[in-house]
Amino acid sequence: MKIGYIGIGIMGRPMALNLLKAGHDLFVYNRTVAKCEPLEQQGATVCQSPADVAAKSDVVFLNVTDTPDVEAVLFDKGGVAESVRNGLVVIDNSTISPQATRDFAARLKEKSVDYLDAPVSGGDVGAQKGTLSIMVGGEQEVFDRCRGLLDVLGSKVTLLGPVGSGQICKAINQLFCALHMLACSEGVALARKNGLDPAQVVEVISSGAGGSWALSNLGPKIVNDDMEPAFMIDLLCKDLNYTLELGASGGQPLVGSALAQQLFNAAQVQGLGQKGTQALCKVIDGLRGSD
């Protein structure tokens, strides 16, 4: 199949590579063209615009930063909408506004283009291994048609409801990510404060009821002071805005999410926005002041 992938970043590059390795013809675009070079070396075709990608593809995946970026890729001059045709499918792996997602899908439907919102979770490791959790919103028939492609990218692929449902689930997922990261940061700090080896604490709790993906994968990074990003604080702050908007629109208070947002925003103020979410530990460490 002819597959397009727009947005060749930390997540997009390995996801696109897995589609290429699965035997599909791959057409890629990124604003920073150099990021496409590793895929080009593997046999992908680098395109000059999103419209160029759409013209060459049966299915176009998107993986860009935020709602305005998705809208620009789809509808700006040189966007996907300029080259759409009956039967084209757009699959958005970005994490964006559920309401905007519904609007984008409706606008494309007028052009006989099908749309799945399919945000992912599992970090860069899951993207590389093809073991992502993929949360999908859209029509059953479109989902069934694209299921084989999604299975290349993830080990848990779930259709949750109509368009927008995937983004709602991802907003909830980010709630868990933020609060688990807060627990990891506080737990390691507490272990150190009380004279325990934090590496041992992370290992033993990871095997019990207190374990989580964040503790197993990012807890060791906190222990080793490794703040390099698999997922940046700036992106999580953006996502938490959608989580809190979702809660507000439904009248559901999200006390933990609001606290986590304040702490991650503090990390941004401290210049940690481009670091991994585990850098929240720096904020937690700073709360105790000087010993």
TAFEN-V224839 format. One record per residue. RES is the residue in one letter. NEAR is the number of other C-alpha atoms within 10 Angstrom. Layout:
# TAFEN-V224839
res: [RES	RES]
near: [NEAR	NEAR]
This chain:
# TAFEN-V224839
res: [M	K	I	G	Y	I	G	I	G	I	M	G	R	P	M	A	L	N	L	L	K	A	G	H	D	L	F	V	Y	N	R	T	V	A	K	C	E	P	L	E	Q	Q	G	A	T	V	C	Q	S	P	A	D	V	A	A	K	S	D	V	V	F	L	N	V	T	D	T	P	D	V	E	A	V	L	F	D	K	G	G	V	A	E	S	V	R	N	G	L	V	V	I	D	N	S	T	I	S	P	Q	A	T	R	D	F	A	A	R	L	K	E	K	S	V	D	Y	L	D	A	P	V	S	G	G	D	V	G	A	Q	K	G	T	L	S	I	M	V	G	G	E	Q	E	V	F	D	R	C	R	G	L	L	D	V	L	G	S	K	V	T	L	L	G	P	V	G	S	G	Q	I	C	K	A	I	N	Q	L	F	C	A	L	H	M	L	A	C	S	E	G	V	A	L	A	R	K	N	G	L	D	P	A	Q	V	V	E	V	I	S	S	G	A	G	G	S	W	A	L	S	N	L	G	P	K	I	V	N	D	D	M	E	P	A	F	M	I	D	L	L	C	K	D	L	N	Y	T	L	E	L	G	A	S	G	G	Q	P	L	V	G	S	A	L	A	Q	Q	L	F	N	A	A	Q	V	Q	G	L	G	Q	K	G	T	Q	A	L	C	K	V	I	D	G	L	R	G	S	D]
near: [12	16	23	31	31	29	27	26	18	18	24	23	22	21	28	30	24	19	22	20	14	12	10	17	17	26	28	30	23	21	13	10	13	10	16	23	15	12	20	16	9	12	15	21	19	20	20	14	19	31	23	20	28	31	19	18	24	18	21	25	27	25	27	22	16	15	16	13	17	24	16	14	20	24	18	15	13	16	20	24	20	16	17	21	14	11	13	19	26	26	24	26	28	24	29	28	22	23	14	16	25	20	15	18	19	16	15	20	14	9	14	15	18	21	27	29	31	32	26	29	21	20	17	20	15	19	24	20	16	22	20	25	23	25	27	30	29	23	16	14	9	14	22	12	11	15	14	10	18	24	17	19	26	22	15	15	18	17	21	18	14	15	25	26	24	30	31	24	21	27	26	19	17	20	23	16	21	27	17	19	23	23	18	26	25	17	20	24	20	14	16	15	10	9	8	13	12	22	17	13	15	24	15	13	15	18	12	9	7	13	16	20	13	22	25	17	15	23	28	20	17	24	19	11	13	15	20	14	17	17	18	18	24	18	16	22	23	16	24	23	17	23	25	21	16	20	16	12	9	9	9	11	13	15	10	13	22	16	14	21	23	12	19	26	21	15	24	19	10	11	10	21	22	17	20	21	30	30	27	28	27	17	20	18	15	9	9	9	7	6	3]
